[in-house]
Each structure stands twice: as C-alpha cells, then as structure tokens.
C-alpha cells in the first residue's frame, strides 16, 4: 500500500505506480518487501522508513534498480506517473519483446488446450 493511502492523504493513480514497484520486487525476489514482518507493522514501516528496494544489488541491472526506485519514491509529488514509467529505459528496452513473445505464448496456449481436450 502506498504511503499516501496509509496516511489517508489524497491520492491518485500514482498509488498504482507504487504497487508496480512492490510487484516488481516480489517478481524479482519471490517475496514482497518485508514479507517476514507482520502486515500491520509493514504499514507503519512504509510510512516511517525508507522505501523498499531490491535486496541483491549485484543480481539486477542498474536500469531495473532505477525503475524500482522511481516507482517507490515515497513523496507522491515526486513519484513518476504511469505514462512516465512507460518511457523508462527499463521498459523501452523490452518494447519489442512483447511482439516477439506473442507467437510463443499463442503456441503454448494451443498445446495446453490440446492436452486438455485429450484428457
């Protein structure tokens, strides 16, 4: 949950950018930030401590670290918008990747459907 939501302040779509940053950490590391801490305590920590970041500094690219950091900027006035994040170099690098992956995704769907029909 974004700090401004926890603090019951006004908020906008930038809370989704915060959620994207948290989700990026969870996908990269397999667990959300502070997964071992009680959820109520995490709410307090989100408001009062520095923003979460990737644990393993060496494992991830500088672009990915920067992407996560921009998503998890605590002050929503300084946090990037979704439109701005779509222009981030980490995302730009993979723009053509979706078109390359779509045929593979479709083929995997067809294989799965054929397996379901055969069962």
ROKENU-272390 format. One record per atom (N, C-alpha, C, CB): atom name; chain; residue number from 1; x, y, z; residue in one letter. Coordinates in pm, whole numbers. Atoms other than C-alpha are relative to their C-alpha. Glycine has a CB too. Example, Ala and Ser with C-alpha at 12.3 -4.5 7.8 and 13.67 -1.06 7.14 Angstrom:
BEGIN
 atom kette  nr      x      y      z rest
    N     A   1     89   -119      0    a
   CA     A   1   1230   -450    780    a
    C     A   1     90    120      0    a
   CB     A   1    -99      3    125    a
    N     A   2    -82   -119     -6    s
   CA     A   2   1367   -106    714    s
    C     A   2    -77    109     73    s
   CB     A   2     41     46   -142    s
This chain:
BEGIN
 atom kette  nr      x      y      z rest
    N     A   1     84   -116      0    x
   CA     A   1      0      0      0    x
    C     A   1     90    125      0    x
   CB     A   1    -97     -1    122    x
    N     A   2    -82   -121     11    x
   CA     A   2    140    340    -96    x
    C     A   2     -8     83    129    x
   CB     A   2    -47     85   -121    x
    N     A   3     -2    -80   -123    x
   CA     A   3    240    575    189    x
    C     A   3   -118     96     11    x
   CB     A   3    129     77      9    x
    N     A   4    108    -98     -7    x
   CA     A   4    -25    831     97    x
    C     A   4   -135    -66     30    x
   CB     A   4     -9     77   -130    x
    N     A   5    124     72    -32    x
   CA     A   5   -301    568    121    x
    C     A   5      0    -35    149    x
   CB     A   5    -14   -130    -87    x
    N     A   6    -12     34   -141    x
   CA     A   6   -176    452    461    x
    C     A   6    -27    122     88    x
   CB     A   6    141    -57     31    x
    N     A   7     16   -123    -78    x
   CA     A   7   -170    812    583    x
    C     A   7   -133     69    -25    x
   CB     A   7    113     96    -32    x
    N     A   8    133    -53     32    x
   CA     A   8   -522    869    449    x
    C     A   8      8    140    -62    x
   CB     A   8    -87      5    126    x
    N     A   9    -15   -127     73    x
   CA     A   9   -397   1156    231    x
    C     A   9    -71    -13   -134    x
   CB     A   9    150     36    -19    x
    N     A  10     53      5    137    x
   CA     A  10   -527   1250   -110    x
    C     A  10     94    -83    -84    x
   CB     A  10    -17    143    -60    x
    N     A  11    -85     79     88    x
   CA     A  11   -405   1012   -372    x
    C     A  11    -63    -13   -137    x
   CB     A  11     25   -139     59    x
    N     A  12     44     13    138    x
   CA     A  12   -429    944   -743    x
    C     A  12     61   -128    -59    x
   CB     A  12     40    125    -85    x
    N     A  13    -50    118     67    x
   CA     A  13   -305    694   -999    x
    C     A  13    144    -34     33    x
   CB     A  13    -13     18   -145    x
    N     A  14   -138     29    -37    x
   CA     A  14     48    720   -864    x
    C     A  14      8   -111    105    x
   CB     A  14     68    125     51    x
    N     A  15     -2    114    -93    x
   CA     A  15    -53    466   -598    x
    C     A  15     21   -129    -78    x
   CB     A  15   -132     -7     82    x
    N     A  16    -21    119     84    x
   CA     A  16    -58    214   -884    x
    C     A  16    146    -13    -42    x
   CB     A  16    -90      6   -124    x
    N     A  17   -143      3     31    x
   CA     A  17    299    310   -973    x
    C     A  17     75    -57    120    x
   CB     A  17     53    144    -37    x
    N     A  18    -59     57   -122    x
   CA     A  18    394    236   -611    x
    C     A  18    -22   -152      1    x
   CB     A  18    -61     66    129    x
    N     A  19     33    143      1    x
   CA     A  19    216   -100   -639    x
    C     A  19     83    -75   -105    x
   CB     A  19   -151    -21    -27    x
    N     A  20    -84     60    103    x
   CA     A  20    408   -171   -960    x
    C     A  20    141    -26     53    x
   CB     A  20      6     90   -125    x
    N     A  21   -133     16    -58    x
   CA     A  21    736   -116   -776    x
    C     A  21      6   -115     99    x
   CB     A  21     44    129     68    x
    N     A  22      6    110    -97    x
   CA     A  22    635   -350   -495    x
    C     A  22    -14   -133    -74    x
   CB     A  22   -119     20     99    x
    N     A  23     18    123     78    x
   CA     A  23    519   -609   -750    x
    C     A  23    128    -39    -73    x
   CB     A  23   -114     18   -101    x
    N     A  24   -127     27     68    x
   CA     A  24    848   -577   -940    x
    C     A  24     98    -67     96    x
   CB     A  24     61    130    -57    x
    N     A  25    -87     62    -99    x
   CA     A  25   1040   -657   -622    x
    C     A  25    -46   -143     28    x
   CB     A  25      1     82    131    x
    N     A  26     53    134    -29    x
   CA     A  26    811   -952   -549    x
    C     A  26     29    -98   -114    x
   CB     A  26   -150      8     26    x
    N     A  27    -29     88    113    x
   CA     A  27    852  -1093   -900    x
    C     A  27    149    -33     -8    x
   CB     A  27    -47     64   -131    x
    N     A  28   -145     21      9    x
   CA     A  28   1230  -1049   -889    x
    C     A  28     52    -89    112    x
   CB     A  28     73    134      2    x
    N     A  29    -57     68   -116    x
   CA     A  29   1290  -1184   -541    x
    C     A  29    -86   -115     52    x
   CB     A  29     21     99    110    x
    N     A  30     86    110    -42    x
   CA     A  30    998  -1422   -499    x
    C     A  30    -85     29    122    x
   CB     A  30     83   -119     28    x
    N     A  31     77    -41   -116    x
   CA     A  31    860  -1240   -195    x
    C     A  31    -15    152     -3    x
   CB     A  31     67    -46    132    x
    N     A  32     12   -146     -7    x
   CA     A  32    721   -891   -138    x
    C     A  32     98     57    103    x
   CB     A  32   -145     42     35    x
    N     A  33    -87    -62   -101    x
   CA     A  33    932   -644     59    x
    C     A  33    -56    -24    140    x
   CB     A  33     15    152    -27    x
    N     A  34     36     20   -141    x
   CA     A  34    927   -715    433    x
    C     A  34   -102   -113     19    x
   CB     A  34    -55    130     58    x
    N     A  35     95    112     -6    x
   CA     A  35    743  -1045    380    x
    C     A  35      1    -71    135    x
   CB     A  35     31   -100   -110    x
    N     A  36     -9     70   -128    x
   CA     A  36    862  -1176    715    x
    C     A  36    -53     84    117    x
   CB     A  36    144    -38     27    x
    N     A  37     50    -91   -104    x
   CA     A  37    715   -880    907    x
    C     A  37   -152     -4      1    x
   CB     A  37     52    145    -24    x
    N     A  38    145     -2    -13    x
   CA     A  38    359   -870   1039    x
    C     A  38    -57    115    -85    x
   CB     A  38    -43     16    150    x
    N     A  39     55   -102     91    x
   CA     A  39    136   -678    790    x
    C     A  39    -30    135     65    x
   CB     A  39   -126    -52    -62    x
    N     A  40     28   -127    -67    x
   CA     A  40     31   -416   1046    x
    C     A  40    129     78     23    x
   CB     A  40    -72    -24    135    x
    N     A  41   -131    -63    -20    x
   CA     A  41    395   -346   1122    x
    C     A  41     53     55   -133    x
   CB     A  41    101   -101     60    x
    N     A  42    -46    -46    132    x
   CA     A  42    469   -317    749    x
    C     A  42    -66    134    -34    x
   CB     A  42    -33   -106   -109    x
    N     A  43     67   -128     24    x
   CA     A  43    208    -39    726    x
    C     A  43     73    114     71    x
   CB     A  43   -148     -6     47    x
    N     A  44    -74   -101    -76    x
   CA     A  44    390    154    997    x
    C     A  44    137     26    -64    x
   CB     A  44     19    -45    147    x
    N     A  45   -133    -13     60    x
   CA     A  45    727     86    835    x
    C     A  45     -6     74   -133    x
   CB     A  45     64   -138    -19    x
    N     A  46     14    -67    130    x
   CA     A  46    604    201    493    x
    C     A  46    -11    151     18    x
   CB     A  46   -123    -53    -75    x
    N     A  47     17   -143    -25    x
   CA     A  47    506    535    641    x
    C     A  47    125     65     58    x
   CB     A  47   -116     23     94    x
    N     A  48   -106    -62    -79    x
   CA     A  48    812    588    859    x
    C     A  48    142    -36    -38    x
   CB     A  48    -20    -35    139    x
    N     A  49   -135     42     38    x
   CA     A  49   1108    414    697    x
    C     A  49     24     26   -148    x
   CB     A  49     23   -149     33    x
    N     A  50    -27    -18    144    x
   CA     A  50   1284    449    362    x
    C     A  50    -78   -101    -84    x
   CB     A  50    151    -13    -28    x
    N     A  51     73     88     93    x
   CA     A  51   1112    293     62    x
    C     A  51     74   -132    -16    x
   CB     A  51    -19     68   -137    x
    N     A  52    -66    128     25    x
   CA     A  52   1178    -74     -4    x
    C     A  52     83      5   -127    x
   CB     A  52   -102   -114     -8    x
    N     A  53    -81     11    120    x
   CA     A  53   1439   -170   -260    x
    C     A  53     43   -144    -19    x
   CB     A  53    122     94      6    x
    N     A  54    -47    134     29    x
   CA     A  54   1586   -477   -420    x
    C     A  54    111    -38     97    x
   CB     A  54     50    -11   -146    x
    N     A  55    -98     47    -99    x
   CA     A  55   1788   -684   -172    x
    C     A  55    137    -22    -62    x
   CB     A  55    -49   -128     64    x
    N     A  56   -127     40     60    x
   CA     A  56   2057   -821   -404    x
    C     A  56     43    103   -105    x
   CB     A  56    -12   -141    -64    x
    N     A  57    -43   -110     88    x
   CA     A  57   2237   -524   -559    x
    C     A  57     68    -50   -127    x
   CB     A  57     94     92     74    x
    N     A  58    -77     50    114    x
   CA     A  58   2454   -734   -791    x
    C     A  58    -84    -78   -101    x
   CB     A  58    112    -87     50    x
    N     A  59     79     91     82    x
   CA     A  59   2180   -956   -929    x
    C     A  59    -78     71   -111    x
   CB     A  59    -96    -78     87    x
    N     A  60     88    -72     92    x
   CA     A  60   1982   -686  -1112    x
    C     A  60     72    117    -65    x
   CB     A  60   -124     52     75    x
    N     A  61    -63   -108     77    x
   CA     A  61   2071   -427  -1374    x
    C     A  61    -25    136     67    x
   CB     A  61    -54      2   -144    x
    N     A  62     18   -137    -50    x
   CA     A  62   2114    -60  -1292    x
    C     A  62   -134     57    -46    x
   CB     A  62    116     91    -46    x
    N     A  63    128    -50     52    x
   CA     A  63   1811     13  -1514    x
    C     A  63   -116    -52     84    x
   CB     A  63    -18    -42   -147    x
    N     A  64    107     57    -81    x
   CA     A  64   1594   -224  -1309    x
    C     A  64     -3     64    139    x
   CB     A  64     16   -153     12    x
    N     A  65     -7    -68   -130    x
   CA     A  65   1717    -73   -981    x
    C     A  65    -61    140     -9    x
   CB     A  65    146      8     49    x
    N     A  66     52   -136     18    x
   CA     A  66   1637    274  -1114    x
    C     A  66   -151     -3    -20    x
   CB     A  66     68     68   -119    x
    N     A  67    144     14     23    x
   CA     A  67   1293    161  -1236    x
    C     A  67    -74    -20    132    x
   CB     A  67    -28   -119    -95    x
    N     A  68     64     28   -130    x
   CA     A  68   1203     20   -893    x
    C     A  68      7    124     89    x
   CB     A  68     68   -121     69    x
    N     A  69    -16   -119    -85    x
   CA     A  69   1341    328   -715    x
    C     A  69    -96    111    -41    x
   CB     A  69    145     51     -8    x
    N     A  70     92   -104     47    x
   CA     A  70   1134    563   -933    x
    C     A  70   -145    -36     35    x
   CB     A  70     15     20   -152    x
    N     A  71    135     44    -39    x
   CA     A  71    820    355   -870    x
    C     A  71    -23     22    149    x
   CB     A  71    -21   -148    -35    x
    N     A  72     15     -3   -146    x
   CA     A  72    886    357   -495    x
    C     A  72     50    129     63    x
   CB     A  72     73   -117     61    x
    N     A  73    -29   -131    -57    x
   CA     A  73    952    726   -448    x
    C     A  73   -111     33    100    x
   CB     A  73     11    111   -112    x
    N     A  74    101    -15   -106    x
   CA     A  74    779    797   -117    x
    C     A  74    -89    123    -18    x
   CB     A  74     68      8    133    x
    N     A  75     80   -122     18    x
   CA     A  75    667   1152   -195    x
    C     A  75    -75    -10   -132    x
   CB     A  75     91    128      2    x
    N     A  76     75     18    125    x
   CA     A  76    385   1112   -448    x
    C     A  76     13    118    -97    x
   CB     A  76   -145    -21     31    x
    N     A  77    -20   -115     90    x
   CA     A  77    452   1463   -583    x
    C     A  77    123    -19    -85    x
   CB     A  77     11    130     81    x
    N     A  78   -124     24     73    x
   CA     A  78    796   1342   -691    x
    C     A  78     -1   -133    -75    x
   CB     A  78    116      3     96    x
    N     A  79      9    132     63    x
   CA     A  79    690    990   -798    x
    C     A  79    -45     16   -145    x
   CB     A  79    -97    -93     77    x
    N     A  80     35     -4    143    x
   CA     A  80    667    931  -1172    x
    C     A  80   -144    -47    -20    x
   CB     A  80     97    -86    -83    x
    N     A  81    132     48     39    x
   CA     A  81    331    881  -1339    x
    C     A  81     16   -129    -80    x
   CB     A  81    -78    108    -83    x
    N     A  82     -4    122     82    x
   CA     A  82    241    561  -1524    x
    C     A  82     52     32   -140    x
   CB     A  82   -141    -65     -8    x
    N     A  83    -47    -39    134    x
   CA     A  83    295    742  -1855    x
    C     A  83    150     23     -2    x
   CB     A  83    -72    127    -47    x
    N     A  84   -144    -23     -8    x
   CA     A  84    641    849  -1745    x
    C     A  84     75   -132     17    x
   CB     A  84     32     95    117    x
    N     A  85    -66    129    -22    x
   CA     A  85    726    498  -1627    x
    C     A  85      3    -83   -129    x
   CB     A  85    -71    -79    111    x
    N     A  86      0     72    128    x
   CA     A  86    629    358  -1968    x
    C     A  86    114     45    -91    x
   CB     A  86   -133     20    -72    x
    N     A  87   -112    -53     79    x
   CA     A  87    909    574  -2112    x
    C     A  87    135    -29     65    x
   CB     A  87    -16    150    -19    x
    N     A  88   -124     31    -71    x
   CA     A  88   1167    448  -1862    x
    C     A  88     85    -95    -85    x
   CB     A  88    -29    -63    139    x
    N     A  89    -90     82     83    x
   CA     A  89   1473    287  -2023    x
    C     A  89    -16   -149     26    x
   CB     A  89    145     41     25    x
    N     A  90     21    142    -29    x
   CA     A  90   1399    -44  -1847    x
    C     A  90   -115    -56    -82    x
   CB     A  90    -26    -21    150    x
    N     A  91    116     42     79    x
   CA     A  91   1061    -65  -2023    x
    C     A  91     29     13   -149    x
   CB     A  91   -125     84     38    x
    N     A  92    -32    -23    141    x
   CA     A  92   1184     81  -2352    x
    C     A  92     84   -114    -58    x
   CB     A  92     75    133    -16    x
    N     A  93    -90    107     44    x
   CA     A  93   1446   -193  -2371    x
    C     A  93    -78   -124    -43    x
   CB     A  93     99    -36    113    x
    N     A  94     77    121     27    x
   CA     A  94   1172   -458  -2383    x
    C     A  94   -123     24    -86    x
   CB     A  94    -42    -62    130    x
    N     A  95    119    -32     78    x
   CA     A  95    915   -283  -2601    x
    C     A  95    -26    -99   -112    x
   CB     A  95     12    138    -58    x
    N     A  96     18     94    110    x
   CA     A  96    973   -514  -2897    x
    C     A  96     -9   -144     49    x
   CB     A  96    114     14    -99    x
    N     A  97      4    134    -56    x
   CA     A  97    995   -815  -2668    x
    C     A  97   -139    -60      1    x
   CB     A  97     54      1    138    x
    N     A  98    137     52     -5    x
   CA     A  98    617   -845  -2640    x
    C     A  98    -39    -56   -136    x
   CB     A  98    -99    111     42    x
    N     A  99     36     50    132    x
   CA     A  99    577   -883  -3015    x
    C     A  99     75   -127    -34    x
   CB     A  99     27    107   -106    x
    N     A 100    -78    122     23    x
   CA     A 100    850  -1147  -3020    x
    C     A 100    -61   -116     79    x
   CB     A 100    147     21     40    x
    N     A 101     51    105    -87    x
   CA     A 101    687  -1341  -2735    x
    C     A 101   -142    -45    -35    x
   CB     A 101      3     46    143    x
    N     A 102    141     34     24    x
   CA     A 102    326  -1336  -2859    x
    C     A 102    -18   -131    -77    x
   CB     A 102    -66    112    -78    x
    N     A 103     18    129     67    x
   CA     A 103    364  -1624  -3109    x
    C     A 103     32   -119     92    x
   CB     A 103     90     -7   -123    x
    N     A 104    -36    107    -93    x
   CA     A 104    530  -1834  -2838    x
    C     A 104   -110    -21    104    x
   CB     A 104    134     31     69    x
    N     A 105    110      8    -97    x
   CA     A 105    252  -1756  -2591    x
    C     A 105   -120    -69    -65    x
   CB     A 105    -40    141     52    x
    N     A 106    112     63     72    x
   CA     A 106    -11  -1850  -2851    x
    C     A 106     24   -149    -21    x
   CB     A 106    -23     69   -136    x
    N     A 107    -34    142     20    x
   CA     A 107    169  -2177  -2928    x
    C     A 107    -16    -77    131    x
   CB     A 107    145    -16    -55    x
    N     A 108     13     65   -131    x
   CA     A 108    184  -2262  -2556    x
    C     A 108   -148    -18     35    x
   CB     A 108     71     83    109    x
    N     A 109    145     12    -25    x
   CA     A 109   -191  -2193  -2526    x
    C     A 109    -59   -113    -81    x
   CB     A 109    -72    132    -33    x
    N     A 110     52    107     86    x
   CA     A 110   -263  -2423  -2819    x
    C     A 110     40   -138     52    x
   CB     A 110     50     19   -144    x
    N     A 111    -47    128    -55    x
   CA     A 111    -54  -2702  -2668    x
    C     A 111    -80    -36    125    x
   CB     A 111    153      6     32    x
    N     A 112     75     24   -124    x
   CA     A 112   -228  -2665  -2332    x
    C     A 112   -144    -39    -31    x
   CB     A 112      2    125     90    x
    N     A 113    137     31     37    x
   CA     A 113   -572  -2665  -2496    x
    C     A 113     -8   -141    -59    x
   CB     A 113    -55    103   -100    x
    N     A 114     -1    136     59    x
   CA     A 114   -482  -2978  -2697    x
    C     A 114     16   -106    108    x
   CB     A 114    115    -13   -104    x
    N     A 115    -17     95   -112    x
   CA     A 115   -368  -3151  -2377    x
    C     A 115   -129    -14     80    x
   CB     A 115    115     46     93    x
    N     A 116    127      4    -74    x
   CA     A 116   -694  -3059  -2204    x
    C     A 116   -106    -78    -76    x
   CB     A 116    -50    141     27    x
    N     A 117     98     71     83    x
   CA     A 117   -901  -3194  -2494    x
    C     A 117     32   -149      2    x
   CB     A 117      1     55   -146    x
    N     A 118    -42    140      2    x
   CA     A 118   -701  -3520  -2497    x
    C     A 118    -25    -69    134    x
   CB     A 118    147    -10    -37    x
    N     A 119     19     60   -134    x
   CA     A 119   -753  -3571  -2122    x
    C     A 119   -139    -51     23    x
   CB     A 119     33     99    105    x
